[in-house]
Amino acid sequence: MANQYLEGNFAPVHDEVTAVDLPITGTLPPELDGSYLRNGPNPATTPDPDRYHWFTGDGMVHGIRLRDGKAEWYRNRWVRSRAVAEALGEPARPSSVQNDNDMGPNTNVLRIGSRLLACVEAGPRPYELSPELDTIGPSDLGGTLPGGFTAHPHFDPVAGEWHAVNYFWGWGNQVQHVVVGADGDVTHARMIDTHGSPMLHDCAISERWTVVFDLPVAFDLDAAMAGESFPYHWQQDYPARFGLIDRTDLDGPVRWVDVDPCYVFHPLNAYDDGDLLVIDAVRWPRMFDGVGVGPVESGRPNLWRWTVDTLGGTAKAEQLSDIDEEFPRPDERLVGRRHRYGYSALDLTDPIEGQGGVVKHDLERGTSEVLHLGKGGGPNEFVFIPREGSKAEDDGWLLGLTYLPESDTSDLVVLAADDLSSGPVARVHLPVRVPFGFHGNWIPSAG
């Protein structure tokens, strides 16, 4: 049978490429000195289309190095898990895998302390990479990580620490909250009781709280026993709730707040307002409601806000936008603090016929601005990079990839966040396409 996640720009690329002195249309801001990196599934061997699930493909990291107004190089490299190393005829890297769980990290790539890490969720450890994207090997964060890791830690730029909520089916009805210092070592770890074994793709943090999304997508033992490659499903009777971990009392009781059933892959941000906790996130009415080869969607993904009374233990939900979107990002300098703007990718649900692009939300004015980047351009995440010395949270650049079906290649697009309607200020033309994938980050040269 056909598998849409093995066709078009979901299909894997088969070669590792290094290209230098990339052509540019427009003017690349010379202050951009670093690497834009993106991770996503890219099977190293031909999978069975009847069994292949998009979330389980081998990880491949793509990178574009920018400096002095030039695009110095593009590289794509498979993350050398044991299976990938074997497929490529290479020896396995030194191993510190968790519970023999060595799924190739295919979801995010970010720098924690001095380590550049390719990350995935559901039990495996991250893999450390070199600045040129070569695989060093699985990382236990200097011997401090007690189990697997998440694809979505969040960094508090004021406290100088990362917070993550990790999950693994082997932990049963528990997930794990870890705190990682700015140096990249775990400083605190704690197991949290949950209703079942939920799929927690992400968490949220404010100055006071870390938020655990205990929602109705959970591990399905019967599906796993039946051989499903992705055994997480919507469970109608699973109670939906947010768990609040007090960052001033990390071992204290978790405050649980009931919410209406839904699923959240990605929060935009969260912040405190007195005794209220405000959480902005993209809400799906249901997710993985059935068996499929990728997200089994029900309803549309829209930006919502939950206002949680942390004393009364109640939450009020309201829809902020009717635009279909995913991959929301704030100005990372404001993680955990009140934000005005958010930036999301358009229309995850129709990457072939839909207009790829980006939406900018002004949550203070209640307005949204959309920039389309072409039919079939794809649901690619955009990252905000502040201009040097800027204070306004839209005074900077948005970087993201877009697919060009007519040439079967991809561009790195640079937008002015405060002037979205003017379109790209620069396009870096890549010699190959970057398959639709998941997350990435800007890794500056300094720091």
ABEGO torsion letter per residue (X at the ends): XBBAAABEAABBBABBBBBBGBBBBEBBBAABBEBBBBBBBBBABBBBAAABBAAABBBBBBBBBBBGGBBABBBBBBBBBAAAAAAAGBBBBBBABBGGBABBBAABBBBBEABBBBBBBGGBBBBBBBAAGBBAEBBAGGGABABBBBABBBBBAAAGBBBBBBBBAAAEBBBBBBBBBAAGBBABBBBBBBABBBBBABBBBBAABBBBBBBABBBBAAAAAAGBABABBBBAABBBBBBBBBAABAABBBBBBBBBBBBBABBABBBBBEABBBBBBBBBABBGBEBBABBBBBEBBBBBBBBBBAAAGBBBBBBABABBBBGBBBBAAABGBBBABBBBBBGAABAAABBBEBBBBBAAAGBBBBBBAEBGAEBBBBBBBBBBGBABAABEBBBBBBBBAAAGBBBBBBBBAABAAAEBABBBBBABBBBBBBBBBBBBABX
